[in-house]
Amino acid sequence: MKKFRVPAGVKHLIIFADMDKHSATGHAAAFECAHANLLAKNDLVKVSIRWPDNGDFNDMLMNGDQVREQVFYKKVAV
């Protein structure tokens, strides 16, 4: 995820992160990816990071857990 940059024309990037309660690895990678893409020269307007309450998205589907979301918007030059 570290090196991923959105292709031209993409306006909304949605990142699905794991909930690594003991290492924060999934969150760290997701937020680093969001930050780099928001600062890059591209067509991106919005980044959404989503993560389940526990484990990964397969755990969420199997257990019916909730999903959390943090949304960031690219700063527009005036």
mmCIF file of the N, C-alpha and C atoms, coordinates in Angstrom:
data_MODEL
# 
_entry.id   MODEL 
# 
loop_
_atom_site.group_PDB 
_atom_site.id 
_atom_site.type_symbol 
_atom_site.label_atom_id 
_atom_site.label_alt_id 
_atom_site.label_comp_id 
_atom_site.label_asym_id 
_atom_site.label_entity_id 
_atom_site.label_seq_id 
_atom_site.pdbx_PDB_ins_code 
_atom_site.Cartn_x 
_atom_site.Cartn_y 
_atom_site.Cartn_z 
_atom_site.occupancy 
_atom_site.B_iso_or_equiv 
_atom_site.pdbx_formal_charge 
_atom_site.auth_seq_id 
_atom_site.auth_comp_id 
_atom_site.auth_asym_id 
_atom_site.auth_atom_id 
_atom_site.pdbx_PDB_model_num 
ATOM 1   N N  . MET A 1 1  ? 0.822   -1.185  0.000   1.00 0.00 ? 1  MET A N  1 
ATOM 2   C CA . MET A 1 1  ? 0.000   0.000   0.000   1.00 0.00 ? 1  MET A CA 1 
ATOM 3   C C  . MET A 1 1  ? 0.871   1.256   0.000   1.00 0.00 ? 1  MET A C  1 
ATOM 4   N N  . LYS A 1 2  ? 2.056   1.134   0.520   1.00 0.00 ? 2  LYS A N  1 
ATOM 5   C CA . LYS A 1 2  ? 2.943   2.286   0.686   1.00 0.00 ? 2  LYS A CA 1 
ATOM 6   C C  . LYS A 1 2  ? 3.199   3.035   -0.621  1.00 0.00 ? 2  LYS A C  1 
ATOM 7   N N  . LYS A 1 3  ? 3.384   2.305   -1.704  1.00 0.00 ? 3  LYS A N  1 
ATOM 8   C CA . LYS A 1 3  ? 3.743   2.928   -2.980  1.00 0.00 ? 3  LYS A CA 1 
ATOM 9   C C  . LYS A 1 3  ? 2.553   3.158   -3.906  1.00 0.00 ? 3  LYS A C  1 
ATOM 10  N N  . PHE A 1 4  ? 1.354   2.772   -3.486  1.00 0.00 ? 4  PHE A N  1 
ATOM 11  C CA . PHE A 1 4  ? 0.188   2.893   -4.361  1.00 0.00 ? 4  PHE A CA 1 
ATOM 12  C C  . PHE A 1 4  ? -0.185  4.355   -4.575  1.00 0.00 ? 4  PHE A C  1 
ATOM 13  N N  . ARG A 1 5  ? -0.370  4.732   -5.845  1.00 0.00 ? 5  ARG A N  1 
ATOM 14  C CA . ARG A 1 5  ? -0.878  6.052   -6.202  1.00 0.00 ? 5  ARG A CA 1 
ATOM 15  C C  . ARG A 1 5  ? -2.060  5.844   -7.139  1.00 0.00 ? 5  ARG A C  1 
ATOM 16  N N  . VAL A 1 6  ? -3.101  6.626   -6.943  1.00 0.00 ? 6  VAL A N  1 
ATOM 17  C CA . VAL A 1 6  ? -4.301  6.471   -7.765  1.00 0.00 ? 6  VAL A CA 1 
ATOM 18  C C  . VAL A 1 6  ? -4.003  6.824   -9.218  1.00 0.00 ? 6  VAL A C  1 
ATOM 19  N N  . PRO A 1 7  ? -4.615  6.115   -10.147 1.00 0.00 ? 7  PRO A N  1 
ATOM 20  C CA . PRO A 1 7  ? -4.446  6.453   -11.562 1.00 0.00 ? 7  PRO A CA 1 
ATOM 21  C C  . PRO A 1 7  ? -5.200  7.737   -11.913 1.00 0.00 ? 7  PRO A C  1 
ATOM 22  N N  . ALA A 1 8  ? -4.862  8.318   -13.029 1.00 0.00 ? 8  ALA A N  1 
ATOM 23  C CA . ALA A 1 8  ? -5.531  9.532   -13.502 1.00 0.00 ? 8  ALA A CA 1 
ATOM 24  C C  . ALA A 1 8  ? -7.031  9.298   -13.600 1.00 0.00 ? 8  ALA A C  1 
ATOM 25  N N  . GLY A 1 9  ? -7.787  10.307  -13.211 1.00 0.00 ? 9  GLY A N  1 
ATOM 26  C CA . GLY A 1 9  ? -9.240  10.244  -13.305 1.00 0.00 ? 9  GLY A CA 1 
ATOM 27  C C  . GLY A 1 9  ? -9.949  9.764   -12.055 1.00 0.00 ? 9  GLY A C  1 
ATOM 28  N N  . VAL A 1 10 ? -9.215  9.145   -11.131 1.00 0.00 ? 10 VAL A N  1 
ATOM 29  C CA . VAL A 1 10 ? -9.839  8.657   -9.892  1.00 0.00 ? 10 VAL A CA 1 
ATOM 30  C C  . VAL A 1 10 ? -10.079 9.838   -8.957  1.00 0.00 ? 10 VAL A C  1 
ATOM 31  N N  . LYS A 1 11 ? -11.310 9.989   -8.505  1.00 0.00 ? 11 LYS A N  1 
ATOM 32  C CA . LYS A 1 11 ? -11.680 11.104  -7.624  1.00 0.00 ? 11 LYS A CA 1 
ATOM 33  C C  . LYS A 1 11 ? -11.850 10.678  -6.168  1.00 0.00 ? 11 LYS A C  1 
ATOM 34  N N  . HIS A 1 12 ? -12.200 9.400   -5.944  1.00 0.00 ? 12 HIS A N  1 
ATOM 35  C CA . HIS A 1 12 ? -12.462 8.917   -4.582  1.00 0.00 ? 12 HIS A CA 1 
ATOM 36  C C  . HIS A 1 12 ? -11.734 7.594   -4.377  1.00 0.00 ? 12 HIS A C  1 
ATOM 37  N N  . LEU A 1 13 ? -10.803 7.591   -3.447  1.00 0.00 ? 13 LEU A N  1 
ATOM 38  C CA . LEU A 1 13 ? -10.058 6.385   -3.084  1.00 0.00 ? 13 LEU A CA 1 
ATOM 39  C C  . LEU A 1 13 ? -10.651 5.827   -1.801  1.00 0.00 ? 13 LEU A C  1 
ATOM 40  N N  . ILE A 1 14 ? -11.018 4.552   -1.807  1.00 0.00 ? 14 ILE A N  1 
ATOM 41  C CA . ILE A 1 14 ? -11.522 3.881   -0.611  1.00 0.00 ? 14 ILE A CA 1 
ATOM 42  C C  . ILE A 1 14 ? -10.502 2.826   -0.212  1.00 0.00 ? 14 ILE A C  1 
ATOM 43  N N  . ILE A 1 15 ? -10.000 2.935   1.017   1.00 0.00 ? 15 ILE A N  1 
ATOM 44  C CA . ILE A 1 15 ? -8.990  2.013   1.531   1.00 0.00 ? 15 ILE A CA 1 
ATOM 45  C C  . ILE A 1 15 ? -9.631  1.165   2.622   1.00 0.00 ? 15 ILE A C  1 
ATOM 46  N N  . PHE A 1 16 ? -9.487  -0.143  2.512   1.00 0.00 ? 16 PHE A N  1 
ATOM 47  C CA . PHE A 1 16 ? -10.018 -1.074  3.503   1.00 0.00 ? 16 PHE A CA 1 
ATOM 48  C C  . PHE A 1 16 ? -8.858  -1.574  4.358   1.00 0.00 ? 16 PHE A C  1 
ATOM 49  N N  . ALA A 1 17 ? -8.855  -1.217  5.631   1.00 0.00 ? 17 ALA A N  1 
ATOM 50  C CA . ALA A 1 17 ? -7.756  -1.561  6.537   1.00 0.00 ? 17 ALA A CA 1 
ATOM 51  C C  . ALA A 1 17 ? -8.192  -2.631  7.530   1.00 0.00 ? 17 ALA A C  1 
ATOM 52  N N  . ASP A 1 18 ? -7.243  -3.456  7.935   1.00 0.00 ? 18 ASP A N  1 
ATOM 53  C CA . ASP A 1 18 ? -7.492  -4.427  9.004   1.00 0.00 ? 18 ASP A CA 1 
ATOM 54  C C  . ASP A 1 18 ? -7.410  -3.733  10.353  1.00 0.00 ? 18 ASP A C  1 
ATOM 55  N N  . MET A 1 19 ? -8.062  -4.318  11.349  1.00 0.00 ? 19 MET A N  1 
ATOM 56  C CA . MET A 1 19 ? -7.976  -3.822  12.720  1.00 0.00 ? 19 MET A CA 1 
ATOM 57  C C  . MET A 1 19 ? -6.956  -4.684  13.456  1.00 0.00 ? 19 MET A C  1 
ATOM 58  N N  . ASP A 1 20 ? -5.716  -4.251  13.441  1.00 0.00 ? 20 ASP A N  1 
ATOM 59  C CA . ASP A 1 20 ? -4.631  -4.954  14.126  1.00 0.00 ? 20 ASP A CA 1 
ATOM 60  C C  . ASP A 1 20 ? -4.477  -4.340  15.513  1.00 0.00 ? 20 ASP A C  1 
ATOM 61  N N  . LYS A 1 21 ? -5.199  -4.876  16.488  1.00 0.00 ? 21 LYS A N  1 
ATOM 62  C CA . LYS A 1 21 ? -5.262  -4.260  17.820  1.00 0.00 ? 21 LYS A CA 1 
ATOM 63  C C  . LYS A 1 21 ? -3.931  -4.186  18.549  1.00 0.00 ? 21 LYS A C  1 
ATOM 64  N N  . HIS A 1 22 ? -2.985  -5.058  18.198  1.00 0.00 ? 22 HIS A N  1 
ATOM 65  C CA . HIS A 1 22 ? -1.730  -5.087  18.947  1.00 0.00 ? 22 HIS A CA 1 
ATOM 66  C C  . HIS A 1 22 ? -0.563  -4.458  18.202  1.00 0.00 ? 22 HIS A C  1 
ATOM 67  N N  . SER A 1 23 ? -0.765  -4.099  16.929  1.00 0.00 ? 23 SER A N  1 
ATOM 68  C CA . SER A 1 23 ? 0.355   -3.517  16.187  1.00 0.00 ? 23 SER A CA 1 
ATOM 69  C C  . SER A 1 23 ? -0.008  -2.259  15.402  1.00 0.00 ? 23 SER A C  1 
ATOM 70  N N  . ALA A 1 24 ? -1.271  -2.044  15.123  1.00 0.00 ? 24 ALA A N  1 
ATOM 71  C CA . ALA A 1 24 ? -1.743  -0.904  14.325  1.00 0.00 ? 24 ALA A CA 1 
ATOM 72  C C  . ALA A 1 24 ? -1.178  -0.902  12.907  1.00 0.00 ? 24 ALA A C  1 
ATOM 73  N N  . THR A 1 25 ? -0.693  -2.041  12.445  1.00 0.00 ? 25 THR A N  1 
ATOM 74  C CA . THR A 1 25 ? -0.073  -2.134  11.127  1.00 0.00 ? 25 THR A CA 1 
ATOM 75  C C  . THR A 1 25 ? -1.044  -1.756  10.007  1.00 0.00 ? 25 THR A C  1 
ATOM 76  N N  . GLY A 1 26 ? -2.264  -2.276  10.060  1.00 0.00 ? 26 GLY A N  1 
ATOM 77  C CA . GLY A 1 26 ? -3.251  -1.985  9.020   1.00 0.00 ? 26 GLY A CA 1 
ATOM 78  C C  . GLY A 1 26 ? -3.606  -0.516  8.954   1.00 0.00 ? 26 GLY A C  1 
ATOM 79  N N  . HIS A 1 27 ? -3.811  0.091   10.111  1.00 0.00 ? 27 HIS A N  1 
ATOM 80  C CA . HIS A 1 27 ? -4.130  1.515   10.158  1.00 0.00 ? 27 HIS A CA 1 
ATOM 81  C C  . HIS A 1 27 ? -2.955  2.358   9.673   1.00 0.00 ? 27 HIS A C  1 
ATOM 82  N N  . ALA A 1 28 ? -1.757  2.021   10.117  1.00 0.00 ? 28 ALA A N  1 
ATOM 83  C CA . ALA A 1 28 ? -0.574  2.788   9.724   1.00 0.00 ? 28 ALA A CA 1 
ATOM 84  C C  . ALA A 1 28 ? -0.415  2.793   8.206   1.00 0.00 ? 28 ALA A C  1 
ATOM 85  N N  . ALA A 1 29 ? -0.543  1.629   7.582   1.00 0.00 ? 29 ALA A N  1 
ATOM 86  C CA . ALA A 1 29 ? -0.402  1.533   6.129   1.00 0.00 ? 29 ALA A CA 1 
ATOM 87  C C  . ALA A 1 29 ? -1.510  2.304   5.415   1.00 0.00 ? 29 ALA A C  1 
ATOM 88  N N  . ALA A 1 30 ? -2.725  2.196   5.912   1.00 0.00 ? 30 ALA A N  1 
ATOM 89  C CA . ALA A 1 30 ? -3.861  2.877   5.287   1.00 0.00 ? 30 ALA A CA 1 
ATOM 90  C C  . ALA A 1 30 ? -3.721  4.392   5.361   1.00 0.00 ? 30 ALA A C  1 
ATOM 91  N N  . PHE A 1 31 ? -3.359  4.908   6.528   1.00 0.00 ? 31 PHE A N  1 
ATOM 92  C CA . PHE A 1 31 ? -3.229  6.354   6.687   1.00 0.00 ? 31 PHE A CA 1 
ATOM 93  C C  . PHE A 1 31 ? -2.023  6.890   5.913   1.00 0.00 ? 31 PHE A C  1 
ATOM 94  N N  . GLU A 1 32 ? -0.949  6.111   5.825   1.00 0.00 ? 32 GLU A N  1 
ATOM 95  C CA . GLU A 1 32 ? 0.216   6.517   5.034   1.00 0.00 ? 32 GLU A CA 1 
ATOM 96  C C  . GLU A 1 32 ? -0.153  6.599   3.551   1.00 0.00 ? 32 GLU A C  1 
ATOM 97  N N  . CYS A 1 33 ? -0.909  5.633   3.071   1.00 0.00 ? 33 CYS A N  1 
ATOM 98  C CA . CYS A 1 33 ? -1.369  5.622   1.685   1.00 0.00 ? 33 CYS A CA 1 
ATOM 99  C C  . CYS A 1 33 ? -2.280  6.822   1.413   1.00 0.00 ? 33 CYS A C  1 
ATOM 100 N N  . ALA A 1 34 ? -3.205  7.080   2.321   1.00 0.00 ? 34 ALA A N  1 
ATOM 101 C CA . ALA A 1 34 ? -4.116  8.218   2.172   1.00 0.00 ? 34 ALA A CA 1 
ATOM 102 C C  . ALA A 1 34 ? -3.336  9.524   2.117   1.00 0.00 ? 34 ALA A C  1 
ATOM 103 N N  . HIS A 1 35 ? -2.414  9.694   3.038   1.00 0.00 ? 35 HIS A N  1 
ATOM 104 C CA . HIS A 1 35 ? -1.619  10.922  3.122   1.00 0.00 ? 35 HIS A CA 1 
ATOM 105 C C  . HIS A 1 35 ? -0.839  11.158  1.825   1.00 0.00 ? 35 HIS A C  1 
ATOM 106 N N  . ALA A 1 36 ? -0.139  10.134  1.348   1.00 0.00 ? 36 ALA A N  1 
ATOM 107 C CA . ALA A 1 36 ? 0.666   10.268  0.134   1.00 0.00 ? 36 ALA A CA 1 
ATOM 108 C C  . ALA A 1 36 ? -0.199  10.603  -1.077  1.00 0.00 ? 36 ALA A C  1 
ATOM 109 N N  . ASN A 1 37 ? -1.365  9.984   -1.179  1.00 0.00 ? 37 ASN A N  1 
ATOM 110 C CA . ASN A 1 37 ? -2.239  10.243  -2.320  1.00 0.00 ? 37 ASN A CA 1 
ATOM 111 C C  . ASN A 1 37 ? -2.889  11.613  -2.251  1.00 0.00 ? 37 ASN A C  1 
ATOM 112 N N  . LEU A 1 38 ? -3.192  12.093  -1.060  1.00 0.00 ? 38 LEU A N  1 
ATOM 113 C CA . LEU A 1 38 ? -3.764  13.432  -0.924  1.00 0.00 ? 38 LEU A CA 1 
ATOM 114 C C  . LEU A 1 38 ? -2.754  14.517  -1.281  1.00 0.00 ? 38 LEU A C  1 
ATOM 115 N N  . LEU A 1 39 ? -1.474  14.252  -1.072  1.00 0.00 ? 39 LEU A N  1 
ATOM 116 C CA . LEU A 1 39 ? -0.434  15.233  -1.384  1.00 0.00 ? 39 LEU A CA 1 
ATOM 117 C C  . LEU A 1 39 ? 0.062   15.146  -2.827  1.00 0.00 ? 39 LEU A C  1 
ATOM 118 N N  . ALA A 1 40 ? -0.200  14.033  -3.505  1.00 0.00 ? 40 ALA A N  1 
ATOM 119 C CA . ALA A 1 40 ? 0.289   13.827  -4.870  1.00 0.00 ? 40 ALA A CA 1 
ATOM 120 C C  . ALA A 1 40 ? -0.496  14.670  -5.876  1.00 0.00 ? 40 ALA A C  1 
ATOM 121 N N  . LYS A 1 41 ? 0.138   14.929  -7.013  1.00 0.00 ? 41 LYS A N  1 
ATOM 122 C CA . LYS A 1 41 ? -0.550  15.633  -8.103  1.00 0.00 ? 41 LYS A CA 1 
ATOM 123 C C  . LYS A 1 41 ? -1.398  14.606  -8.841  1.00 0.00 ? 41 LYS A C  1 
ATOM 124 N N  . ASN A 1 42 ? -2.699  14.671  -8.641  1.00 0.00 ? 42 ASN A N  1 
ATOM 125 C CA . ASN A 1 42 ? -3.637  13.731  -9.246  1.00 0.00 ? 42 ASN A CA 1 
ATOM 126 C C  . ASN A 1 42 ? -5.024  14.354  -9.253  1.00 0.00 ? 42 ASN A C  1 
ATOM 127 N N  . ASP A 1 43 ? -6.019  13.604  -9.657  1.00 0.00 ? 43 ASP A N  1 
ATOM 128 C CA . ASP A 1 43 ? -7.397  14.103  -9.724  1.00 0.00 ? 43 ASP A CA 1 
ATOM 129 C C  . ASP A 1 43 ? -8.191  13.796  -8.459  1.00 0.00 ? 43 ASP A C  1 
ATOM 130 N N  . LEU A 1 44 ? -7.536  13.231  -7.471  1.00 0.00 ? 44 LEU A N  1 
ATOM 131 C CA . LEU A 1 44 ? -8.196  12.786  -6.243  1.00 0.00 ? 44 LEU A CA 1 
ATOM 132 C C  . LEU A 1 44 ? -8.831  13.950  -5.488  1.00 0.00 ? 44 LEU A C  1 
ATOM 133 N N  . VAL A 1 45 ? -10.031 13.733  -4.980  1.00 0.00 ? 45 VAL A N  1 
ATOM 134 C CA . VAL A 1 45 ? -10.748 14.730  -4.198  1.00 0.00 ? 45 VAL A CA 1 
ATOM 135 C C  . VAL A 1 45 ? -10.956 14.242  -2.767  1.00 0.00 ? 45 VAL A C  1 
ATOM 136 N N  . LYS A 1 46 ? -11.167 12.927  -2.609  1.00 0.00 ? 46 LYS A N  1 
ATOM 137 C CA . LYS A 1 46 ? -11.594 12.375  -1.324  1.00 0.00 ? 46 LYS A CA 1 
ATOM 138 C C  . LYS A 1 46 ? -10.965 11.008  -1.091  1.00 0.00 ? 46 LYS A C  1 
ATOM 139 N N  . VAL A 1 47 ? -10.567 10.759  0.168   1.00 0.00 ? 47 VAL A N  1 
ATOM 140 C CA . VAL A 1 47 ? -10.076 9.440   0.572   1.00 0.00 ? 47 VAL A CA 1 
ATOM 141 C C  . VAL A 1 47 ? -10.901 8.967   1.762   1.00 0.00 ? 47 VAL A C  1 
ATOM 142 N N  . SER A 1 48 ? -11.427 7.763   1.677   1.00 0.00 ? 48 SER A N  1 
ATOM 143 C CA . SER A 1 48 ? -12.151 7.140   2.786   1.00 0.00 ? 48 SER A CA 1 
ATOM 144 C C  . SER A 1 48 ? -11.346 5.942   3.264   1.00 0.00 ? 48 SER A C  1 
ATOM 145 N N  . ILE A 1 49 ? -11.109 5.874   4.569   1.00 0.00 ? 49 ILE A N  1 
ATOM 146 C CA . ILE A 1 49 ? -10.465 4.702   5.158   1.00 0.00 ? 49 ILE A CA 1 
ATOM 147 C C  . ILE A 1 49 ? -11.519 3.998   5.991   1.00 0.00 ? 49 ILE A C  1 
ATOM 148 N N  . ARG A 1 50 ? -11.715 2.717   5.713   1.00 0.00 ? 50 ARG A N  1 
ATOM 149 C CA . ARG A 1 50 ? -12.720 1.927   6.433   1.00 0.00 ? 50 ARG A CA 1 
ATOM 150 C C  . ARG A 1 50 ? -12.045 0.743   7.107   1.00 0.00 ? 50 ARG A C  1 
ATOM 151 N N  . TRP A 1 51 ? -12.517 0.425   8.323   1.00 0.00 ? 51 TRP A N  1 
ATOM 152 C CA . TRP A 1 51 ? -11.978 -0.723  9.047   1.00 0.00 ? 51 TRP A CA 1 
ATOM 153 C C  . TRP A 1 51 ? -13.054 -1.319  9.939   1.00 0.00 ? 51 TRP A C  1 
ATOM 154 N N  . PRO A 1 52 ? -12.998 -2.639  10.141  1.00 0.00 ? 52 PRO A N  1 
ATOM 155 C CA . PRO A 1 52 ? -13.968 -3.308  11.009  1.00 0.00 ? 52 PRO A CA 1 
ATOM 156 C C  . PRO A 1 52 ? -13.587 -3.132  12.476  1.00 0.00 ? 52 PRO A C  1 
ATOM 157 N N  . ASP A 1 53 ? -14.548 -3.366  13.359  1.00 0.00 ? 53 ASP A N  1 
ATOM 158 C CA . ASP A 1 53 ? -14.273 -3.283  14.794  1.00 0.00 ? 53 ASP A CA 1 
ATOM 159 C C  . ASP A 1 53 ? -13.229 -4.298  15.233  1.00 0.00 ? 53 ASP A C  1 
ATOM 160 N N  . ASN A 1 54 ? -13.225 -5.463  14.606  1.00 0.00 ? 54 ASN A N  1 
ATOM 161 C CA . ASN A 1 54 ? -12.305 -6.541  14.989  1.00 0.00 ? 54 ASN A CA 1 
ATOM 162 C C  . ASN A 1 54 ? -11.762 -7.236  13.753  1.00 0.00 ? 54 ASN A C  1 
ATOM 163 N N  . GLY A 1 55 ? -10.483 -7.561  13.761  1.00 0.00 ? 55 GLY A N  1 
ATOM 164 C CA . GLY A 1 55 ? -9.892  -8.377  12.703  1.00 0.00 ? 55 GLY A CA 1 
ATOM 165 C C  . GLY A 1 55 ? -9.909  -7.727  11.340  1.00 0.00 ? 55 GLY A C  1 
ATOM 166 N N  . ASP A 1 56 ? -10.329 -8.519  10.338  1.00 0.00 ? 56 ASP A N  1 
ATOM 167 C CA . ASP A 1 56 ? -10.363 -8.021  8.969   1.00 0.00 ? 56 ASP A CA 1 
ATOM 168 C C  . ASP A 1 56 ? -11.804 -8.061  8.446   1.00 0.00 ? 56 ASP A C  1 
ATOM 169 N N  . PHE A 1 57 ? -11.969 -7.737  7.172   1.00 0.00 ? 57 PHE A N  1 
ATOM 170 C CA . PHE A 1 57 ? -13.325 -7.659  6.634   1.00 0.00 ? 57 PHE A CA 1 
ATOM 171 C C  . PHE A 1 57 ? -14.002 -9.021  6.522   1.00 0.00 ? 57 PHE A C  1 
ATOM 172 N N  . ASN A 1 58 ? -13.242 -10.084 6.399   1.00 0.00 ? 58 ASN A N  1 
ATOM 173 C CA . ASN A 1 58 ? -13.846 -11.415 6.436   1.00 0.00 ? 58 ASN A CA 1 
ATOM 174 C C  . ASN A 1 58 ? -14.444 -11.675 7.821   1.00 0.00 ? 58 ASN A C  1 
ATOM 175 N N  . ASP A 1 59 ? -13.718 -11.288 8.883   1.00 0.00 ? 59 ASP A N  1 
ATOM 176 C CA . ASP A 1 59 ? -14.255 -11.421 10.245  1.00 0.00 ? 59 ASP A CA 1 
ATOM 177 C C  . ASP A 1 59 ? -15.534 -10.607 10.391  1.00 0.00 ? 59 ASP A C  1 
ATOM 178 N N  . MET A 1 60 ? -15.555 -9.417  9.815   1.00 0.00 ? 60 MET A N  1 
ATOM 179 C CA . MET A 1 60 ? -16.738 -8.562  9.887   1.00 0.00 ? 60 MET A CA 1 
ATOM 180 C C  . MET A 1 60 ? -17.931 -9.248  9.225   1.00 0.00 ? 60 MET A C  1 
ATOM 181 N N  . LEU A 1 61 ? -17.710 -9.836  8.050   1.00 0.00 ? 61 LEU A N  1 
ATOM 182 C CA . LEU A 1 61 ? -18.798 -10.526 7.354   1.00 0.00 ? 61 LEU A CA 1 
ATOM 183 C C  . LEU A 1 61 ? -19.289 -11.744 8.130   1.00 0.00 ? 61 LEU A C  1 
ATOM 184 N N  . MET A 1 62 ? -18.362 -12.481 8.726   1.00 0.00 ? 62 MET A N  1 
ATOM 185 C CA . MET A 1 62 ? -18.715 -13.696 9.465   1.00 0.00 ? 62 MET A CA 1 
ATOM 186 C C  . MET A 1 62 ? -19.386 -13.393 10.804  1.00 0.00 ? 62 MET A C  1 
ATOM 187 N N  . ASN A 1 63 ? -18.970 -12.307 11.466  1.00 0.00 ? 63 ASN A N  1 
ATOM 188 C CA . ASN A 1 63 ? -19.441 -12.009 12.824  1.00 0.00 ? 63 ASN A CA 1 
ATOM 189 C C  . ASN A 1 63 ? -20.457 -10.877 12.899  1.00 0.00 ? 63 ASN A C  1 
ATOM 190 N N  . GLY A 1 64 ? -20.678 -10.181 11.796  1.00 0.00 ? 64 GLY A N  1 
ATOM 191 C CA . GLY A 1 64 ? -21.631 -9.077  11.806  1.00 0.00 ? 64 GLY A CA 1 
ATOM 192 C C  . GLY A 1 64 ? -21.135 -7.847  12.540  1.00 0.00 ? 64 GLY A C  1 
ATOM 193 N N  . ASP A 1 65 ? -19.813 -7.667  12.618  1.00 0.00 ? 65 ASP A N  1 
ATOM 194 C CA . ASP A 1 65 ? -19.251 -6.489  13.291  1.00 0.00 ? 65 ASP A CA 1 
ATOM 195 C C  . ASP A 1 65 ? -19.561 -5.216  12.509  1.00 0.00 ? 65 ASP A C  1 
ATOM 196 N N  . GLN A 1 66 ? -19.386 -4.092  13.164  1.00 0.00 ? 66 GLN A N  1 
ATOM 197 C CA . GLN A 1 66 ? -19.578 -2.788  12.546  1.00 0.00 ? 66 GLN A CA 1 
ATOM 198 C C  . GLN A 1 66 ? -18.310 -2.360  11.810  1.00 0.00 ? 66 GLN A C  1 
ATOM 199 N N  . VAL A 1 67 ? -18.475 -1.424  10.880  1.00 0.00 ? 67 VAL A N  1 
ATOM 200 C CA . VAL A 1 67 ? -17.343 -0.853  10.146  1.00 0.00 ? 67 VAL A CA 1 
ATOM 201 C C  . VAL A 1 67 ? -17.261 0.629   10.479  1.00 0.00 ? 67 VAL A C  1 
ATOM 202 N N  . ARG A 1 68 ? -16.054 1.095   10.713  1.00 0.00 ? 68 ARG A N  1 
ATOM 203 C CA . ARG A 1 68 ? -15.794 2.509   11.004  1.00 0.00 ? 68 ARG A CA 1 
ATOM 204 C C  . ARG A 1 68 ? -15.212 3.165   9.754   1.00 0.00 ? 68 ARG A C  1 
ATOM 205 N N  . GLU A 1 69 ? -15.348 4.490   9.676   1.00 0.00 ? 69 GLU A N  1 
ATOM 206 C CA . GLU A 1 69 ? -14.833 5.199   8.509   1.00 0.00 ? 69 GLU A CA 1 
ATOM 207 C C  . GLU A 1 69 ? -14.286 6.561   8.912   1.00 0.00 ? 69 GLU A C  1 
ATOM 208 N N  . GLN A 1 70 ? -13.158 6.909   8.309   1.00 0.00 ? 70 GLN A N  1 
ATOM 209 C CA . GLN A 1 70 ? -12.578 8.244   8.436   1.00 0.00 ? 70 GLN A CA 1 
ATOM 210 C C  . GLN A 1 70 ? -12.449 8.786   7.018   1.00 0.00 ? 70 GLN A C  1 
ATOM 211 N N  . VAL A 1 71 ? -12.918 10.007  6.798   1.00 0.00 ? 71 VAL A N  1 
ATOM 212 C CA . VAL A 1 71 ? -12.893 10.600  5.460   1.00 0.00 ? 71 VAL A CA 1 
ATOM 213 C C  . VAL A 1 71 ? -11.988 11.827  5.467   1.00 0.00 ? 71 VAL A C  1 
ATOM 214 N N  . PHE A 1 72 ? -11.173 11.936  4.421   1.00 0.00 ? 72 PHE A N  1 
ATOM 215 C CA . PHE A 1 72 ? -10.273 13.074  4.244   1.00 0.00 ? 72 PHE A CA 1 
ATOM 216 C C  . PHE A 1 72 ? -10.538 13.691  2.876   1.00 0.00 ? 72 PHE A C  1 
ATOM 217 N N  . TYR A 1 73 ? -10.411 15.015  2.795   1.00 0.00 ? 73 TYR A N  1 
ATOM 218 C CA . TYR A 1 73 ? -10.600 15.730  1.536   1.00 0.00 ? 73 TYR A CA 1 
ATOM 219 C C  . TYR A 1 73 ? -9.317  16.456  1.167   1.00 0.00 ? 73 TYR A C  1 
ATOM 220 N N  . LYS A 1 74 ? -9.005  16.443  -0.119  1.00 0.00 ? 74 LYS A N  1 
ATOM 221 C CA . LYS A 1 74 ? -7.817  17.134  -0.607  1.00 0.00 ? 74 LYS A CA 1 
ATOM 222 C C  . LYS A 1 74 ? -8.027  18.635  -0.477  1.00 0.00 ? 74 LYS A C  1 
ATOM 223 N N  . LYS A 1 75 ? -7.010  19.315  0.006   1.00 0.00 ? 75 LYS A N  1 
ATOM 224 C CA . LYS A 1 75 ? -7.066  20.770  0.130   1.00 0.00 ? 75 LYS A CA 1 
ATOM 225 C C  . LYS A 1 75 ? -7.040  21.372  -1.266  1.00 0.00 ? 75 LYS A C  1 
ATOM 226 N N  . VAL A 1 76 ? -7.983  22.252  -1.524  1.00 0.00 ? 76 VAL A N  1 
ATOM 227 C CA . VAL A 1 76 ? -8.098  22.871  -2.837  1.00 0.00 ? 76 VAL A CA 1 
ATOM 228 C C  . VAL A 1 76 ? -7.448  24.247  -2.795  1.00 0.00 ? 76 VAL A C  1 
ATOM 229 N N  . ALA A 1 77 ? -6.550  24.500  -3.737  1.00 0.00 ? 77 ALA A N  1 
ATOM 230 C CA . ALA A 1 77 ? -5.902  25.814  -3.819  1.00 0.00 ? 77 ALA A CA 1 
ATOM 231 C C  . ALA A 1 77 ? -6.924  26.853  -4.253  1.00 0.00 ? 77 ALA A C  1 
ATOM 232 N N  . VAL A 1 78 ? -6.886  28.002  -3.607  1.00 0.00 ? 78 VAL A N  1 
ATOM 233 C CA . VAL A 1 78 ? -7.852  29.063  -3.913  1.00 0.00 ? 78 VAL A CA 1 
ATOM 234 C C  . VAL A 1 78 ? -7.255  30.072  -4.855  1.00 0.00 ? 78 VAL A C  1 
# 
